[in-house]
């Protein structure tokens, strides 16, 4: 999931120089940096998130509505055919007629219904699929996305290629990628600088519509006693 890049030109993006944060490196055995990237301009609509089908909530709501509508329709047909209404409907109507509106049970039931309605509205107006990162479109009629785990795997593999890196953990978010590496030889600042360079190229090669901010932390491997 990468695109060839022209390293001579940055295609309208601006890369800010890493900001080095040193806090007692000699004592803590750590080195960290943070690199930020401006979003790369793409075609219109290319940065929009993908919408989730929400099959499970839609299926549950549709099933509940179907069952409720079927019961009510059956009861109405039975009443029209001069048969008594179903016991549960008569008991429910009788109980609701005797229940005051300020009863805790009525308020609790109304609160649950309101919260359920708000949850359904949120599902209806939000895209979902937070794990899929929109990629920079190359055609107007084609959209692509990259899963966060796949992007984290690419960054981890690229970081492991740096000399002196023993292990890497990558936490990929929508706007930030946090990389924590363990080095067992070489100077920590040198390893961190090489990681900044390698990961900056890796982030650009991902082809994302919006380059996430990059945070790199390097520490010395624990000595075995």
HELIX and SHEET records of a PDB file:
HELIX    1   1 UNK A   25  UNK A   28  1                                   4    
HELIX    2   2 UNK A   55  UNK A   80  1                                  26    
HELIX    3   3 UNK A   87  UNK A   98  1                                  12    
HELIX    4   4 UNK A  104  UNK A  125  1                                  22    
HELIX    5   5 UNK A  148  UNK A  160  1                                  13    
HELIX    6   6 UNK A  188  UNK A  205  1                                  18    
SHEET    1   A 5 UNK A  19  UNK A  21  0                                        
SHEET    2   A 5 UNK A  30  UNK A  35 -1                                        
SHEET    3   A 5 UNK A 213  UNK A 220 -1                                        
SHEET    4   A 5 UNK A 176  UNK A 183  1                                        
SHEET    5   A 5 UNK A 165  UNK A 172 -1                                        
SHEET    1   B 2 UNK A 132  UNK A 134  0                                        
SHEET    2   B 2 UNK A 145  UNK A 147 -1                                        
END                                                                             
